[in-house]
Amino acid sequence: MSVAPLAVEVICVFCLAAYLLHKYGNIRRQHVLVTLATLVAWYFSMIIIFILPLDVSTTFYRICLGSIQPPVTPAAVLSPTTNATPHTNQSYTDAPSNVTGNDDQPLVRRDALFDTPTCQVPWSYVQEHVLPNMWHVVYWTSQILTWLILPFMQSYATSGDFTIQGKIKTALIENAIYYGSYLLIFGALLIYVAARPDLQIDGPRLKMIGITASNTWGLFLLVLLLGYGLVEVPRKCWTSSNREQLLAYTRFQVAKLSTDKSDAEETLEDVLEEVSKASEAVRYNHPHRKYMDTILRKVPEDMQGRLNRGMDDYEDYPDGRAASIPSGKDLVALHRKTIRAVTSQHRTQIQWDILMERAFGLEDIAESEKCADRRFRSTFPQHYTGILKHVCTPTVEWYWKCLVRPWVLKVLTVILAVFSFVVIWSEVTFFNKKPVLSLFAIFINVAAKNYDYFYIELASCLTITYLCVCVYFTVFRIRIFNYYYIAPYHQTDSNSLLFSGMLLCRLTPPLCLNFLGMIHLDKHVTGNEDQEIESAFTSIMGHMDVISFLSDGFYIYYPILVIVVALGTFFSVGNRCLGLLGFQQFIGDDDMTSDLIEEGKEMIKREKRKRQRVEDGEARRKSWRDRYGTTKDRASSLQNRDASDSDSESSLLHRIASQLAKYSRVKDKDDSAQVELLKDSEPLDYDDSLAENEEFDRAKYTRSQAGRSSRQATGSRWTGGRGYGSQAPPKGLFDDV
């Protein structure tokens, strides 16, 4: 009975959120407000997921206390001669001290029965006021983030205005659809409440209407996303265990993504052409030049060079070009187009790289399975360091990737399929009170009777986590959200980070409320009015008492639609319909799918050859540096060599004279032309002519020139003698060539 488990869990959740943000985001490049808002959104959403199981175990403990509580009069409770069961070593500081009662029963104090041996205290139990206060802060902060701050920041970041006032105005206009939909639902509920003569509108009821509107929006998205994810997550796991099918699907994705990648690159090229023309028109002394510089800074660094060519801002253009200067609104629109084009190109490039890495790995597995020595061969091997270098050997990697992992994925698929069936069954039957048909409610109630609070918390955490995985897997899988992506290694842009935080805050509270309904801890969903004690999270979320048609129908029968979406996903109804409409979908027996698979296979081959050439070039440069050192090392070596060059000058000239004697021994005049040609083609002939030339000035032959002659004597051809301006050229055949 301490706050230590809660404190440790809160700290661990914060570390997890910070680690994920560091892995997926780029803290150094993105704005500090984006980092802070995303961190708070992820952190508070994860707190709901990991702290709600503690609330569930505490709620069952409080229900246990309420079930064994005898009806005692207030006088008997306060009297020192009460007949209540005596207890020793009672702790009143941590015990719940609230007073409950109803019209038929007298008020009863529960602190006197807190340490009853019948109810065991959970290991993570905290005082009753701790969790409600935490849920107040977490829930309302997440709601403000998801409905106000994050959408505003998202529109602010993509706005093309150059001033703060303009960005704020644009963000408010763009978010009018979100605010309008929320206000529309809130207004409809408010009119309904006002039309009811038996209901009064006050502050608490208005707050409840706002919570209801938010939950309505969240559950509407939740039922669609959850129904798809409960089927697609196990199917995805099963597909991953089948290498051939996964490789075919990856090639299909490559062919589809190549179209998006080409479109994004072409769009960016068109936008850069407009930026180039605008930059040429807006001169350095124009008032809009600072806005033009802002647009140029948004262009990727590798594309800055093409914009700077032919754009001299300090050149005075004719006055006739003043009419082509873009206005302020034109620059705002161009700025917005540039931001979107750069973001789209970066998104498709990151997705392309990730998909190519997956395709290369699958093809390596296919090739390694044919190896008789059972050693994994990778086209682009990873270089492990430390202990991983001794653990991740080619043999171990072969056994894991080619033999063990497929069976692990198949077993995991069976587990996930059973879990999905349990979730769907519980979603359909959780509103049934007697008999209890929800499997989660049955399992949790059995654990509560045995006081197995650790199992309750573990099962609750795993269930909520699986529901979140199914929902968020769907979010980043369906086509409508293809604009956003989550990529590791600091490749996720700010817009996608804000969107993910907004979606976490919007979907996590209704998802957890749905879970509480499945385990029968929400009496307004199950219809169990005899249940007086509920979780602290439910007390903050509120109930649907003021709106009967929602409380009686929406929250009870709406989750049944999950099974409808799940069945449609299982039989691939959506994919087949989209395929009939002309959208490219992965269907095994379709001709278009086969053509796209072959096209993706060729694209993967081209990309692999391209990367191999790049790696070969890097390997050659590395080998050159290892053999000859860097430019600085070679310069130092040449300086050290200069000291010995002057000493070797005489020996150098002696070798030149001996080489000359070899070619001067001719027998007849017919061989003279051949000798002259040989003298011109031999690398040492130029130095021979220098040695015989009487105009050769030894005083001007410095140590640096001696070093150059030494290198030419070992295999250099005469290149015109750029350093010997006054020296006579060689006399021989083809002198003028």
C-alpha positions, -999 to +999 in steps of 0.1 A: +000+000+000+024+026-012+028+049-042+060+033-052+046+011-080+026+040-094+057+063-093+079+037-109+054+030-136+049+068-143+087+072-146+091+041-169+063+053-191+079+087-195+112+071-204+095+049-230+077+079-246+110+099-246+129+070-262+103+065-289+103+102-297+141+102-299+140+071-322+113+083-346+117+121-344+146+144-351+149+165-320+178+186-333+160+197-364+123+200-354+109+229-334+111+226-297+073+232-294+067+203-317+089+181-296+072+192-264+037+188-277+043+154-292+061+142-260+032+153-238+006+137-261+024+104-263+032+104-226-003+110-214-018+085-238+006+058-226-002+067-190-038+059-197-028+025-212-004+015-184-021+031-153-056+020-161-049-016-150-040-002-115-073+015-115-091-017-124-074-037-096-082-009-071-118-009-082-122-046-077-107-042-042-132-015-034-160-036-047-149-064-024-150-041+005-185-030-004-198-065-008-188-077+027-199-046+045-227-052+070-254-026+074-244-007+106-260+024+121-239+055+125-241+052+163-228+017+162-199+028+140-189+056+163-196+037+196-166+022+213-187-008+223-196-018+187-202-054+179-182-052+147-155-077+141-123-066+159-092-059+139-056-053+150-029-031+135-054-011+115-040+016+092-064+044+087-041+067+067-041+045+036-077+032+039-106+046+021-126+068+044-155+078+023-191+075+036-217+059+013-253+052+017-287+053+000-323+061+010-330+026+024-297+019+042-280+040+069-246+056+062-217+032+067-180+040+073-157+018+053-125+026+071-134+003+100-135-027+077-105-018+055-082-044+070-107-072+070-089-105+063-116-113+036-103-087+011-066-086+003-051-052-005-036-049-040+001-046-042-002-014-062-030+002-041-029+040-036-052+064-018-086+070-034-079+106-043-046+099-062-061+083-094-090+107-098-067+137-096-044+120-121-072+112-145-084+148-143-050+162-155-044+134-180-078+134-196-084+171-200-048+178-211-051+152-238-085+165-249-071+201-252-042+187-271-062+167-296-089+192-303-072+225-300-034+226-298-022+198-320-045+205-350-036+242-347+002+234-346-002+210-376-018+237-397+006+264-385+036+243-395+023+237-431+011+273-436+027+293-463+024+327-446+055+345-436+042+363-405+029+349-372-004+366-377-009+351-411+000+317-400-025+319-371-052+331-394-046+303-419-045+276-391-078+288-377-094+287-411-081+252-419-092+238-386-127+251-390-138+217-403-126+200-371-140+226-348-172+228-368-178+190-366-172+191-328-194+221-323-221+205-345-222+174-323-221+195-292-248+218-304-271+189-314-268+174-279-273+207-263-305+213-282-317+178-273-310+185-236-327+219-238-358+204-254-362+179-225-383+196-198-371+171-171-335+181-176-317+212-165-286+227-181-258+235-157-221+234-156-216+197-148-242+187-175-225+209-201-192+192-193-208+159-196-222+169-230-187+179-242-173+145-230-201+127-248-194+145-281-157+137-278-164+100-271-189+099-299-163+110-324-137+087-310-159+056-309-170+063-345-134+060-357-126+033-332-152+008-344-140+011-380-103+009-372-106-018-346-127-041-369-101-039-396-071-043-373-084-073-354-083-093-386-054-077-405-029-079-377-030-117-374-031-119-412-001-097-415+018-119-390+009-150-410+020-134-443+053-126-427+059-162-419+055-172-456+086-159-473+074-163-509+041-146-503+058-118-484+084-113-511+056-111-537+037-086-517+068-065-511+075-064-549+039-054-554+043-026-529+075-015-546+057-012-580+029+008-564+052+031-544+073+038-575+044+056-590+039+078-559+076+084-558+078+095-594+048+118-590+063+134-559+096+140-577+079+154-607+058+177-585+089+189-567+107+196-600+078+217-612+077+236-579+115+242-580+111+256-615+085+280-602+108+289-573+137+295-597+117+319-619+104+337-588+139+340-574+151+355-606+122+380-607+125+391-571+157+411-569+179+417-539+165+452-533+129+442-535+108+442-503+097+406-509+133+393-512+133+382-475+102+361-482+119+346-513+149+337-491+126+319-467+112+298-496+147+290-508+157+277-473+129+251-475+144+236-506+166+205-498+203+211-497+211+188-525+188+208-548+201+243-538+227+243-565+204+242-594+184+271-580+215+293-577+226+288-613+216+318-634+201+338-606+223+368-599+203+390-575+227+419-579+222+422-617+200+451-627+173+436-649+154+457-674+123+476-662+101+455-684+106+425-660+089+443-631+055+431-643+065+395-637+074+400-601+051+378-579+029+394-554+028+386-517-001+362-521+017+345-549+047+340-527+025+326-499+010+301-522+044+292-536+058+287-501+029+264-492+034+244-524+071+241-517+065+228-482+041+202-493+062+191-523+093+187-502+074+169-475+058+145-500+091+138-517+108+131-484+080+108-473+081+087-505+119+086-504+119+073-468+092+047-476+111+037-507+143+031-487+125+011-460+108-010-486+140-017-505+158-028-473+129-052-467+131-065-502+169-070-501+165-089-468+138-112-482+158-119-514+189-127-492+168-152-472+156-168-504+192-172-517+205-184-483+179-211-480+196-228-510+230-228-493+242-263-482+266-249-456+238-231-437+255-198-436+236-166-442+248-145-471+237-109-472+240-086-502+246-056-478+258-072-446+254-055-413+286-049-393+280-058-357+302-046-329+308-057-294+291-089-281+267-089-311+297-096-333+302-130-316+265-138-313+251-128-347+273-150-367+263-161-403+253-196-390+231-182-362+216-157-385+208-185-410+190-207-384+170-177-371+159-162-404+155-193-425+143-219-399+132-205-365+115-172-373+088-186-397+076-210-370+077-184-343+055-161-365+031-189-372+027-197-335+023-159-328-004-158-356-024-185-338-022-166-305-032-133-321-061-149-340-074-164-307-070-130-290-089-113-318-117-138-316-120-131-278-120-094-284-147-096-311-168-119-290-165-097-260-173-066-281-206-082-293-217-096-259-204-072-232-238-055-228-254-088-217-257-087-179-271-122-171-256-145-180-222-129-184-210-137-219-180-114-223-149-136-219-128-108-206-154-101-179-154-138-169-116-140-167-113-108-148-141-117-123-125-151-116-091-134-109-109-108-087-125-136-066-091-151-061-075-117-053-050-122-081-045-085-087-013-089-105-030-111-131-058-085-134-033-057-141-013-079-165-043-091-185-058-056-186-025-041-198-020-067-225-056-064-237-055-026-240-021-028-257-034-052-283-064-030-289-041+000-294-019-020-318-049-030-339-062+005-341-029+023-348-018-004-373-049+005-393-043+042-391-010+040-408-021+013-432-052+025-449-048+048-480-065+078-466-038+083-440-009+076-465+002+112-462+015+105-427+042+080-418+062+069-388+098+060-398+127+051-374+162+065-374+149+101-369+132+101-403+096+111-392+087+147-401+070+171-377+036+169-394+034+131-389+046+134-353+018+159-345-008+137-363+002+106-343+000+125-310-034+139-320-047+105-329-034+089-297-051+115-275-083+112-295-087+074-296-071+062-263-098+074-239-128+059-258-108+028-264-102+024-227-138+032-219-147+004-244-124-019-225-140-011-192-174-020-207-160-054-219-150-063-183-183-049-169-169-020-149-192+006-165-228+001-152-242+026-176-230+004-205-239-030-190-272-017-174-262-029-139-276-002-117-269-023-086-232-017-090-224+014-069-186+014-072-169+021-105-134+029-116-119+064-111-114+067-149-151+061-155-160+088-130-139+113-149-152+102-183-188+106-171-219+087-181-248+091-206-275+098-180-287+130-197-291+116-232-311+085-231-309+075-268-271+074-266-269+056-233-296+030-243-284+024-279-252+040-291-228+027-264-245-008-264-252-018-300-226+004-318-197-020-310-216-047-328-205-030-360-170-043-352-180-078-363-194-064-396-162-046-404-141-077-393-161-100-416-157-076-445-119-075-439-116-113-435-131-118-470-112-089-485-145-072-496-129-037-495-099-047-516-120-065-542-143-035-545-114-011-549-099-035-575-130-033-595-130+005-594-094+005-608-074+009-576-044-014-575-049-040-548-029-071-539-051-100-551-033-133-557-052-145-587-053-111-606-034-104-638-027-068-628-012-080-595+011-104-614+023-077-637+030-053-608+050-081-590+072-086-620+077-048-624+086-045-587+111-074-591+129-055-619+129-023-599+145-041-569+173-055-592+181-020-606+181-005-571+204-033-559+229-028-587+228+010-580+236+005-543+263-021-551+281+004-574+279+030-546+293+005-521+321-006-545+331+030-550+332+035-512+353+004-508+378+015-535+381+049-518+386+033-485+412+010-499+430+039-515+430+058-482+443+028-463+471+023-489+482+058-496+467+078-468+447+110-470+456+141-489+472+156-458+493+125-453+505+125-489+514+162-485+535+154-454+551+126-472+561+148-501+576+174-478+597+147-462+607+134-495+620+169-506+650+166-483+663+136-501+654+148-536+684+171-538+708+143-528+695+120-555+697+146-584+731+134-596+721+098-595+689+107-614+708+124-642+732+094-644+703+070-649+689+093-676+722+093-695+724+055-693+689+052-707+699+076-736+728+054-745+706+024-750+685+041-777+715+059-794+731+027-807+717+024-843+733+005-872+720+024-902+703+055-913+670+037-920+665+032-882+669+069-874+631+076-878+623+046-856+647+058-830+632+093-831+597+079-827+609+057-799+624+087-782+592+106-784+571+078-770+594+067-742+586+083-709+623+092-703+629+110-737+618+143-725+643+142-696+670+130-721+665+161-741+667+182-710+699+165-701+715+172-735+701+206-740+728+232-734+702+258-725+690+238-696+696+259-665+705+238-635+702+268-612+665+270-619+660+233-612+646+235-577+640+207-553+603+206-562+611+203-599+636+175-591+608+156-573+586+161-604+613+148-627+618+118-605+581+109-608+582+114-646+613+092-648+593+063-633+565+063-658+550+097-667+546+108-702+555+143-714+525+165-710+538+198-724+562+208-696+539+233-679+565+240-652+594+244-677+585+276-695+619+284-710+630+249-717+634+236-753+609+211-765+620+177-777+632+174-812+620+143-830+594+129-852+558+142-847+570+172-828+541+192-839+515+166-829 
